[in-house]
Amino acid sequence: MDGQWRCSGLRWSARGPELEWDGGRRSALTWGKRVAFGVLGDAGEEGSGRTCTGARGHPCPRRVPVPGRSTGARCEECARLDRAHSVAADTIADDPRPYHVYLAWFGPGMTKVGITAVERGPARLLEQGAVCSSWLGAGPLMSARRAEELLRAALGVPDRIPYADKRAVRSALPPDAADRAAEIAELHGRAVALGGWPEALRRAPFRAVDHVGVFGLAGLPDAFGEVRELVAGGVVGGELVAAAGPDLHLRMGEGVGEGTGARVVVLDTRLMRGWALVPVPGAAPGAGVGSGAGSGELSVPVREYARDLHRQDGLF
């Protein structure tokens, strides 16, 4: 069907956040831009419309239907194939590329340790929505893995922070960049002083990199909730006020959420993958990512942060 777009996810480049579409097309996102799209599918048939996105750059051979709330957007077979070639799943031990070990801070009390290929630069940190970060060292993959495990065991630093926790604090971050860097500065000093540091891993000096400006988080309004899932026949439209990791913070028009006036909702763009999307009336091409979508629309299930909402016949 002409005009259909299938989203591959949110990508971060030197120009900022971009929505990537099947076929390699990209839509650059800037603050104040309208993001608006409709979801194709038979609204009367449960599970219709969203199909597996495949693995390792290959489409799913069976186009298996996947649940609307799945952020992976893959069937079991494709998910296994994807993880079988994943450094994050610790299934590759002979990767010859050098790796960085990093500390990433997402909010007070939320710091994680991780690794990423040196050639990827800061991309992994932007993809995770790291508010502040610093390199710890660089070296071979297995040395980087040992350092990551050392921090988890000796200092209790986790290697994962739930996205729900990250979203909950984005509008209440310390306004001073030095305050945002304080936790990882202290942890960096303790980490590089640990005994048992892998010999092949070169320690890196502490150098905080702050992404508040890149993400547009300064003065970010509180979000009233987040999109639970997309549904066939649903519509999402709003003004982009911030983006972090895979999340878009969209300002809706009046009448959305409790109270009056404009409200902000969080859309995890991973929920867009596997759906056929179309522009809404008045929006520019690019699955409705344009500058003329008008006031915000929202006709998909939403979970409010104050309380859970059950699906109903009205807006949500």
Rosetta blueprint (number, residue, H / E / L):
1 M L
2 D L
3 G L
4 Q L
5 W E
6 R E
7 C E
8 S E
9 G E
10 L E
11 R E
12 W E
13 S E
14 A L
15 R L
16 G E
17 P E
18 E E
19 L E
20 E E
21 W E
22 D L
23 G L
24 G L
25 R L
26 R E
27 S E
28 A E
29 L L
30 T L
31 W L
32 G L
33 K L
34 R E
35 V E
36 A E
37 F E
38 G E
39 V E
40 L L
41 G L
42 D L
43 A L
44 G L
45 E L
46 E L
47 G L
48 S L
49 G L
50 R L
51 T E
52 C L
53 T L
54 G L
55 A E
56 R L
57 G L
58 H E
59 P L
60 C L
61 P L
62 R L
63 R L
64 V L
65 P E
66 V L
67 P L
68 G L
69 R L
70 S L
71 T L
72 G L
73 A L
74 R L
75 C L
76 E H
77 E H
78 C H
79 A H
80 R H
81 L H
82 D H
83 R H
84 A L
85 H L
86 S L
87 V L
88 A L
89 A L
90 D L
91 T L
92 I L
93 A L
94 D L
95 D L
96 P L
97 R L
98 P L
99 Y E
100 H E
101 V E
102 Y E
103 L E
104 A E
105 W E
106 F E
107 G E
108 P L
109 G L
110 M E
111 T E
112 K E
113 V E
114 G E
115 I E
116 T E
117 A E
118 V H
119 E H
120 R H
121 G L
122 P L
123 A H
124 R H
125 L H
126 L H
127 E H
128 Q H
129 G L
130 A L
131 V L
132 C E
133 S E
134 S E
135 W E
136 L E
137 G E
138 A E
139 G E
140 P L
141 L H
142 M H
143 S H
144 A H
145 R H
146 R H
147 A H
148 E H
149 E H
150 L H
151 L H
152 R H
153 A H
154 A H
155 L H
156 G L
157 V L
158 P L
159 D L
160 R L
161 I L
162 P L
163 Y H
164 A H
165 D H
166 K H
167 R H
168 A H
169 V H
170 R H
171 S H
172 A H
173 L L
174 P L
175 P L
176 D L
177 A H
178 A H
179 D H
180 R H
181 A H
182 A H
183 E H
184 I H
185 A H
186 E H
187 L H
188 H H
189 G H
190 R H
191 A H
192 V H
193 A L
194 L L
195 G L
196 G L
197 W L
198 P L
199 E L
200 A L
201 L L
202 R E
203 R E
204 A L
205 P L
206 F L
207 R L
208 A L
209 V E
210 D E
211 H L
212 V H
213 G H
214 V H
215 F H
216 G L
217 L L
218 A L
219 G L
220 L L
221 P L
222 D L
223 A E
224 F E
225 G E
226 E E
227 V E
228 R L
229 E L
230 L L
231 V L
232 A L
233 G L
234 G L
235 V E
236 V E
237 G E
238 G E
239 E E
240 L E
241 V E
242 A E
243 A E
244 A E
245 G L
246 P L
247 D E
248 L E
249 H E
250 L E
251 R E
252 M E
253 G L
254 E L
255 G L
256 V L
257 G L
258 E L
259 G L
260 T L
261 G L
262 A L
263 R E
264 V E
265 V E
266 V E
267 L E
268 D E
269 T H
270 R H
271 L H
272 M H
273 R L
274 G L
275 W L
276 A E
277 L E
278 V E
279 P L
280 V L
281 P L
282 G L
283 A L
284 A L
285 P L
286 G L
287 A L
288 G L
289 V E
290 G E
291 S L
292 G L
293 A L
294 G L
295 S L
296 G L
297 E E
298 L E
299 S L
300 V L
301 P L
302 V E
303 R E
304 E E
305 Y L
306 A L
307 R L
308 D L
309 L L
310 H L
311 R L
312 Q L
313 D L
314 G L
315 L L
316 F L
